[in-house]
Amino acid sequence: MAHLTFDSDEQQELREAARAEFPANPALAYVLESLAAEGIDLDKCRDWEELRLEQGLPVRTEEAPNVA
């Protein structure tokens, strides 16, 4: 598929936004900063429903669309 990367200006903007938006959650800011620096390998991305099922969460239905 592809590897999404950011140029140096975009990286800096993403880092600043992560720090500004998540000052109370340094772990989340760190993850977002890492994504800015390393990019995202789209070949390794997984579907949200696949992750839900792997964790034993119920399948979403129209009766319960917002479960977990």
Biopython code that builds the backbone (N, CA, C, O; Angstrom):
import numpy as np
from Bio.PDB.StructureBuilder import StructureBuilder

atoms = [
    (1, "MET", "N", (0.840, -1.168, 0.000)),
    (1, "MET", "CA", (0.000, 0.000, 0.000)),
    (1, "MET", "C", (0.893, 1.242, 0.000)),
    (1, "MET", "O", (1.388, 1.641, -1.054)),
    (2, "ALA", "N", (1.106, 1.859, 1.164)),
    (2, "ALA", "CA", (1.894, 3.089, 1.192)),
    (2, "ALA", "C", (2.395, 3.370, 2.596)),
    (2, "ALA", "O", (1.944, 2.783, 3.579)),
    (3, "HIS", "N", (3.333, 4.277, 2.649)),
    (3, "HIS", "CA", (3.845, 4.753, 3.934)),
    (3, "HIS", "C", (3.628, 6.258, 3.952)),
    (3, "HIS", "O", (4.210, 6.987, 3.149)),
    (4, "LEU", "N", (2.795, 6.714, 4.862)),
    (4, "LEU", "CA", (2.466, 8.126, 4.988)),
    (4, "LEU", "C", (3.536, 8.815, 5.815)),
    (4, "LEU", "O", (3.780, 8.435, 6.961)),
    (5, "THR", "N", (4.176, 9.826, 5.243)),
    (5, "THR", "CA", (5.206, 10.567, 5.964)),
    (5, "THR", "C", (4.869, 12.055, 5.922)),
    (5, "THR", "O", (4.080, 12.509, 5.093)),
    (6, "PHE", "N", (5.483, 12.799, 6.833)),
    (6, "PHE", "CA", (5.241, 14.230, 6.926)),
    (6, "PHE", "C", (6.559, 14.966, 6.707)),
    (6, "PHE", "O", (7.612, 14.515, 7.159)),
    (7, "ASP", "N", (6.498, 16.108, 6.009)),
    (7, "ASP", "CA", (7.720, 16.887, 5.851)),
    (7, "ASP", "C", (8.038, 17.580, 7.177)),
    (7, "ASP", "O", (7.231, 17.543, 8.106)),
    (8, "SER", "N", (9.194, 18.200, 7.266)),
    (8, "SER", "CA", (9.651, 18.736, 8.551)),
    (8, "SER", "C", (8.729, 19.812, 9.109)),
    (8, "SER", "O", (8.546, 19.885, 10.324)),
    (9, "ASP", "N", (8.145, 20.649, 8.256)),
    (9, "ASP", "CA", (7.207, 21.662, 8.747)),
    (9, "ASP", "C", (5.944, 21.018, 9.306)),
    (9, "ASP", "O", (5.448, 21.418, 10.359)),
    (10, "GLU", "N", (5.423, 20.008, 8.588)),
    (10, "GLU", "CA", (4.244, 19.289, 9.075)),
    (10, "GLU", "C", (4.545, 18.574, 10.389)),
    (10, "GLU", "O", (3.716, 18.568, 11.299)),
    (11, "GLN", "N", (5.728, 17.971, 10.489)),
    (11, "GLN", "CA", (6.114, 17.290, 11.725)),
    (11, "GLN", "C", (6.096, 18.255, 12.894)),
    (11, "GLN", "O", (5.574, 17.934, 13.962)),
    (12, "GLN", "N", (6.660, 19.430, 12.699)),
    (12, "GLN", "CA", (6.711, 20.417, 13.774)),
    (12, "GLN", "C", (5.307, 20.868, 14.163)),
    (12, "GLN", "O", (5.012, 21.005, 15.350)),
    (13, "GLU", "N", (4.446, 21.099, 13.187)),
    (13, "GLU", "CA", (3.067, 21.497, 13.467)),
    (13, "GLU", "C", (2.336, 20.407, 14.247)),
    (13, "GLU", "O", (1.616, 20.699, 15.201)),
    (14, "LEU", "N", (2.520, 19.151, 13.841)),
    (14, "LEU", "CA", (1.863, 18.043, 14.532)),
    (14, "LEU", "C", (2.381, 17.897, 15.959)),
    (14, "LEU", "O", (1.600, 17.627, 16.871)),
    (15, "ARG", "N", (3.666, 18.068, 16.164)),
    (15, "ARG", "CA", (4.239, 17.991, 17.516)),
    (15, "ARG", "C", (3.664, 19.091, 18.405)),
    (15, "ARG", "O", (3.261, 18.831, 19.539)),
    (16, "GLU", "N", (3.627, 20.314, 17.889)),
    (16, "GLU", "CA", (3.098, 21.432, 18.668)),
    (16, "GLU", "C", (1.624, 21.230, 18.979)),
    (16, "GLU", "O", (1.180, 21.524, 20.089)),
    (17, "ALA", "N", (0.862, 20.733, 18.016)),
    (17, "ALA", "CA", (-0.561, 20.481, 18.242)),
    (17, "ALA", "C", (-0.757, 19.393, 19.289)),
    (17, "ALA", "O", (-1.644, 19.503, 20.136)),
    (18, "ALA", "N", (0.058, 18.348, 19.243)),
    (18, "ALA", "CA", (-0.058, 17.256, 20.224)),
    (18, "ALA", "C", (0.202, 17.777, 21.626)),
    (18, "ALA", "O", (-0.522, 17.435, 22.562)),
    (19, "ARG", "N", (1.225, 18.597, 21.778)),
    (19, "ARG", "CA", (1.550, 19.148, 23.100)),
    (19, "ARG", "C", (0.465, 20.101, 23.588)),
    (19, "ARG", "O", (0.122, 20.103, 24.770)),
    (20, "ALA", "N", (-0.073, 20.912, 22.677)),
    (20, "ALA", "CA", (-1.091, 21.887, 23.056)),
    (20, "ALA", "C", (-2.421, 21.236, 23.386)),
    (20, "ALA", "O", (-3.106, 21.659, 24.318)),
    (21, "GLU", "N", (-2.792, 20.208, 22.631)),
    (21, "GLU", "CA", (-4.099, 19.581, 22.808)),
    (21, "GLU", "C", (-4.145, 18.582, 23.953)),
    (21, "GLU", "O", (-5.212, 18.333, 24.514)),
    (22, "PHE", "N", (-3.006, 18.011, 24.303)),
    (22, "PHE", "CA", (-3.001, 16.955, 25.311)),
    (22, "PHE", "C", (-1.987, 17.219, 26.427)),
    (22, "PHE", "O", (-1.169, 16.349, 26.727)),
    (23, "PRO", "N", (-2.028, 18.414, 27.052)),
    (23, "PRO", "CA", (-1.047, 18.700, 28.107)),
    (23, "PRO", "C", (-1.219, 17.813, 29.336)),
    (23, "PRO", "O", (-0.254, 17.577, 30.062)),
    (24, "ALA", "N", (-2.420, 17.324, 29.577)),
    (24, "ALA", "CA", (-2.666, 16.478, 30.745)),
    (24, "ALA", "C", (-2.407, 15.008, 30.454)),
    (24, "ALA", "O", (-2.468, 14.177, 31.361)),
    (25, "ASN", "N", (-2.119, 14.678, 29.199)),
    (25, "ASN", "CA", (-1.905, 13.285, 28.821)),
    (25, "ASN", "C", (-0.609, 13.173, 28.012)),
    (25, "ASN", "O", (-0.644, 13.082, 26.785)),
    (26, "PRO", "N", (0.528, 13.180, 28.703)),
    (26, "PRO", "CA", (1.801, 13.138, 27.977)),
    (26, "PRO", "C", (1.997, 11.867, 27.157)),
    (26, "PRO", "O", (2.709, 11.889, 26.153)),
    (27, "ALA", "N", (1.385, 10.769, 27.563)),
    (27, "ALA", "CA", (1.532, 9.527, 26.802)),
    (27, "ALA", "C", (0.890, 9.670, 25.422)),
    (27, "ALA", "O", (1.465, 9.243, 24.420)),
    (28, "LEU", "N", (-0.278, 10.257, 25.372)),
    (28, "LEU", "CA", (-0.946, 10.458, 24.085)),
    (28, "LEU", "C", (-0.167, 11.451, 23.230)),
    (28, "LEU", "O", (-0.008, 11.245, 22.027)),
    (29, "ALA", "N", (0.311, 12.513, 23.839)),
    (29, "ALA", "CA", (1.115, 13.483, 23.103)),
    (29, "ALA", "C", (2.361, 12.803, 22.535)),
    (29, "ALA", "O", (2.751, 13.079, 21.401)),
    (30, "TYR", "N", (2.986, 11.916, 23.313)),
    (30, "TYR", "CA", (4.180, 11.196, 22.855)),
    (30, "TYR", "C", (3.861, 10.328, 21.636)),
    (30, "TYR", "O", (4.624, 10.308, 20.670)),
    (31, "VAL", "N", (2.747, 9.618, 21.681)),
    (31, "VAL", "CA", (2.360, 8.761, 20.559)),
    (31, "VAL", "C", (2.142, 9.604, 19.309)),
    (31, "VAL", "O", (2.606, 9.245, 18.227)),
    (32, "LEU", "N", (1.445, 10.713, 19.453)),
    (32, "LEU", "CA", (1.193, 11.567, 18.299)),
    (32, "LEU", "C", (2.487, 12.183, 17.766)),
    (32, "LEU", "O", (2.660, 12.319, 16.555)),
    (33, "GLU", "N", (3.379, 12.548, 18.656)),
    (33, "GLU", "CA", (4.673, 13.072, 18.215)),
    (33, "GLU", "C", (5.465, 11.997, 17.469)),
    (33, "GLU", "O", (6.126, 12.288, 16.472)),
    (34, "SER", "N", (5.398, 10.768, 17.949)),
    (34, "SER", "CA", (6.093, 9.672, 17.271)),
    (34, "SER", "C", (5.524, 9.433, 15.879)),
    (34, "SER", "O", (6.272, 9.205, 14.929)),
    (35, "LEU", "N", (4.206, 9.486, 15.760)),
    (35, "LEU", "CA", (3.594, 9.333, 14.440)),
    (35, "LEU", "C", (4.046, 10.439, 13.503)),
    (35, "LEU", "O", (4.287, 10.199, 12.320)),
    (36, "ALA", "N", (4.162, 11.648, 14.032)),
    (36, "ALA", "CA", (4.619, 12.761, 13.202)),
    (36, "ALA", "C", (6.035, 12.513, 12.702)),
    (36, "ALA", "O", (6.349, 12.785, 11.544)),
    (37, "ALA", "N", (6.890, 11.993, 13.584)),
    (37, "ALA", "CA", (8.294, 11.782, 13.223)),
    (37, "ALA", "C", (8.490, 10.575, 12.316)),
    (37, "ALA", "O", (9.272, 10.632, 11.367)),
    (38, "GLU", "N", (7.785, 9.480, 12.600)),
    (38, "GLU", "CA", (8.018, 8.222, 11.897)),
    (38, "GLU", "C", (7.079, 7.992, 10.728)),
    (38, "GLU", "O", (7.378, 7.188, 9.846)),
    (39, "GLY", "N", (5.954, 8.681, 10.705)),
    (39, "GLY", "CA", (4.961, 8.433, 9.679)),
    (39, "GLY", "C", (4.109, 7.227, 10.047)),
    (39, "GLY", "O", (4.192, 6.712, 11.162)),
    (40, "ILE", "N", (3.302, 6.790, 9.112)),
    (40, "ILE", "CA", (2.368, 5.700, 9.349)),
    (40, "ILE", "C", (2.495, 4.692, 8.213)),
    (40, "ILE", "O", (2.337, 5.043, 7.044)),
    (41, "ASP", "N", (2.780, 3.444, 8.559)),
    (41, "ASP", "CA", (2.860, 2.384, 7.553)),
    (41, "ASP", "C", (1.444, 1.855, 7.341)),
    (41, "ASP", "O", (0.924, 1.107, 8.169)),
    (42, "LEU", "N", (0.831, 2.241, 6.239)),
    (42, "LEU", "CA", (-0.551, 1.870, 5.985)),
    (42, "LEU", "C", (-0.727, 0.372, 5.751)),
    (42, "LEU", "O", (-1.841, -0.142, 5.857)),
    (43, "ASP", "N", (0.358, -0.333, 5.433)),
    (43, "ASP", "CA", (0.272, -1.781, 5.259)),
    (43, "ASP", "C", (0.036, -2.487, 6.591)),
    (43, "ASP", "O", (-0.480, -3.605, 6.621)),
    (44, "LYS", "N", (0.410, -1.841, 7.684)),
    (44, "LYS", "CA", (0.256, -2.459, 8.994)),
    (44, "LYS", "C", (-1.003, -2.011, 9.726)),
    (44, "LYS", "O", (-1.269, -2.468, 10.837)),
    (45, "CYS", "N", (-1.781, -1.120, 9.112)),
    (45, "CYS", "CA", (-3.023, -0.661, 9.733)),
    (45, "CYS", "C", (-4.042, -1.791, 9.735)),
    (45, "CYS", "O", (-4.108, -2.595, 8.805)),
    (46, "ARG", "N", (-4.835, -1.832, 10.801)),
    (46, "ARG", "CA", (-5.851, -2.875, 10.914)),
    (46, "ARG", "C", (-7.220, -2.248, 11.057)),
    (46, "ARG", "O", (-7.352, -1.136, 11.569)),
    (47, "ASP", "N", (-8.218, -2.946, 10.613)),
    (47, "ASP", "CA", (-9.592, -2.498, 10.673)),
    (47, "ASP", "C", (-10.078, -2.460, 12.120)),
    (47, "ASP", "O", (-9.767, -3.352, 12.909)),
    (48, "TRP", "N", (-10.840, -1.427, 12.464)),
    (48, "TRP", "CA", (-11.353, -1.272, 13.827)),
    (48, "TRP", "C", (-12.205, -2.474, 14.229)),
    (48, "TRP", "O", (-12.090, -2.953, 15.357)),
    (49, "GLU", "N", (-13.044, -2.964, 13.346)),
    (49, "GLU", "CA", (-13.897, -4.110, 13.679)),
    (49, "GLU", "C", (-13.055, -5.357, 13.941)),
    (49, "GLU", "O", (-13.390, -6.155, 14.816)),
    (50, "GLU", "N", (-11.988, -5.527, 13.209)),
    (50, "GLU", "CA", (-11.088, -6.664, 13.433)),
    (50, "GLU", "C", (-10.488, -6.589, 14.843)),
    (50, "GLU", "O", (-10.423, -7.595, 15.550)),
    (51, "LEU", "N", (-10.058, -5.406, 15.236)),
    (51, "LEU", "CA", (-9.510, -5.226, 16.583)),
    (51, "LEU", "C", (-10.568, -5.471, 17.656)),
    (51, "LEU", "O", (-10.278, -6.080, 18.686)),
    (52, "ARG", "N", (-11.782, -5.003, 17.422)),
    (52, "ARG", "CA", (-12.875, -5.219, 18.382)),
    (52, "ARG", "C", (-13.111, -6.713, 18.599)),
    (52, "ARG", "O", (-13.192, -7.175, 19.737)),
    (53, "LEU", "N", (-13.219, -7.458, 17.513)),
    (53, "LEU", "CA", (-13.485, -8.895, 17.617)),
    (53, "LEU", "C", (-12.326, -9.617, 18.293)),
    (53, "LEU", "O", (-12.537, -10.535, 19.086)),
    (54, "GLU", "N", (-11.098, -9.199, 17.977)),
    (54, "GLU", "CA", (-9.924, -9.810, 18.586)),
    (54, "GLU", "C", (-9.929, -9.625, 20.109)),
    (54, "GLU", "O", (-9.453, -10.488, 20.846)),
    (55, "GLN", "N", (-10.465, -8.506, 20.567)),
    (55, "GLN", "CA", (-10.518, -8.217, 22.002)),
    (55, "GLN", "C", (-11.769, -8.786, 22.673)),
    (55, "GLN", "O", (-11.986, -8.584, 23.867)),
    (56, "GLY", "N", (-12.586, -9.496, 21.898)),
    (56, "GLY", "CA", (-13.767, -10.141, 22.463)),
    (56, "GLY", "C", (-14.966, -9.227, 22.613)),
    (56, "GLY", "O", (-15.916, -9.565, 23.319)),
    (57, "LEU", "N", (-14.938, -8.083, 21.966)),
    (57, "LEU", "CA", (-16.086, -7.175, 22.025)),
    (57, "LEU", "C", (-17.158, -7.658, 21.063)),
    (57, "LEU", "O", (-16.848, -8.296, 20.057)),
    (58, "PRO", "N", (-18.426, -7.358, 21.365)),
    (58, "PRO", "CA", (-19.502, -7.833, 20.492)),
    (58, "PRO", "C", (-19.494, -7.131, 19.140)),
    (58, "PRO", "O", (-19.005, -6.011, 18.999)),
    (59, "VAL", "N", (-20.046, -7.819, 18.159)),
    (59, "VAL", "CA", (-20.187, -7.246, 16.830)),
    (59, "VAL", "C", (-21.201, -6.111, 16.923)),
    (59, "VAL", "O", (-22.214, -6.231, 17.611)),
    (60, "ARG", "N", (-20.932, -5.034, 16.244)),
    (60, "ARG", "CA", (-21.871, -3.910, 16.247)),
    (60, "ARG", "C", (-23.111, -4.278, 15.454)),
    (60, "ARG", "O", (-23.030, -4.889, 14.389)),
    (61, "THR", "N", (-24.248, -3.899, 15.989)),
    (61, "THR", "CA", (-25.520, -4.120, 15.295)),
    (61, "THR", "C", (-26.273, -2.798, 15.286)),
    (61, "THR", "O", (-25.865, -1.830, 15.927)),
    (62, "GLU", "N", (-27.384, -2.774, 14.545)),
    (62, "GLU", "CA", (-28.180, -1.555, 14.533)),
    (62, "GLU", "C", (-28.820, -1.299, 15.894)),
    (62, "GLU", "O", (-29.101, -0.153, 16.247)),
    (63, "GLU", "N", (-29.051, -2.370, 16.659)),
    (63, "GLU", "CA", (-29.630, -2.207, 17.990)),
    (63, "GLU", "C", (-28.612, -1.640, 18.970)),
    (63, "GLU", "O", (-28.982, -0.949, 19.919)),
    (64, "ALA", "N", (-27.348, -1.922, 18.750)),
    (64, "ALA", "CA", (-26.299, -1.457, 19.659)),
    (64, "ALA", "C", (-25.123, -0.895, 18.859)),
    (64, "ALA", "O", (-24.026, -1.452, 18.903)),
    (65, "PRO", "N", (-25.342, 0.216, 18.120)),
    (65, "PRO", "CA", (-24.270, 0.720, 17.269)),
    (65, "PRO", "C", (-23.122, 1.376, 18.014)),
    (65, "PRO", "O", (-22.021, 1.481, 17.473)),
    (66, "ASN", "N", (-23.354, 1.820, 19.244)),
    (66, "ASN", "CA", (-22.318, 2.564, 19.962)),
    (66, "ASN", "C", (-21.702, 1.792, 21.108)),
    (66, "ASN", "O", (-21.154, 2.385, 22.037)),
    (67, "VAL", "N", (-21.787, 0.476, 21.051)),
    (67, "VAL", "CA", (-21.182, -0.335, 22.104)),
    (67, "VAL", "C", (-19.677, -0.352, 21.917)),
    (67, "VAL", "O", (-19.172, -0.742, 20.865)),
    (68, "ALA", "N", (-18.972, 0.076, 22.948)),
    (68, "ALA", "CA", (-17.486, 0.141, 22.953)),
    (68, "ALA", "C", (-17.003, 0.769, 21.693)),
    (68, "ALA", "O", (-15.797, 0.917, 21.500)),
]
sb = StructureBuilder()
sb.init_structure("model")
sb.init_model(0)
sb.init_chain("A")
sb.init_seg("    ")
for serial, (resi, resn, name, xyz) in enumerate(atoms, 1):
    if name == "N":
        sb.init_residue(resn, " ", resi, " ")
    sb.init_atom(name, np.array(xyz, "f"), 0.0, 1.0, " ", f" {name:<3s}", serial, name[0])
structure = sb.get_structure()
